[in-house]
């Protein structure tokens, strides 16, 4: 829902069993130092060449980002261009911008930045405590 230039996501289920015609998809971006550009990670390669993918890469950055600044992030800029940067180029303490998409394979530039998330009563704590949601740059409300 969009209102007054702000977008709110009603999150009924963060891990649905099946896709439906009304399924929405979210992507979390990292924020770079200085220009605060958003980088959508595909995977991280740690100092030993191990690839980290999926939600685990957000956990890895939160836990090991300061210890391994030479870890490399491979992903996409907001324009959709492929990019690669070191972990040391990230603002490690910045909240993660969250974008919503209507299609699973939509290009990154087709997303809408969300400002807030509305959760059904009783679901909030479980969702908000999971990576990467726990570091999301959104305000939370219960319906």
Helices and strands as residue ranges (DSSP letters): E 2-3, E 6-11, E 25-28, E 30-31, E 38-45, E 51-53, H 56-64, E 72-77, E 82-86, G 87-89, E 98-101, G 108-110, E 112-113, E 116-119, H 124-128, G 133-135, E 139-142
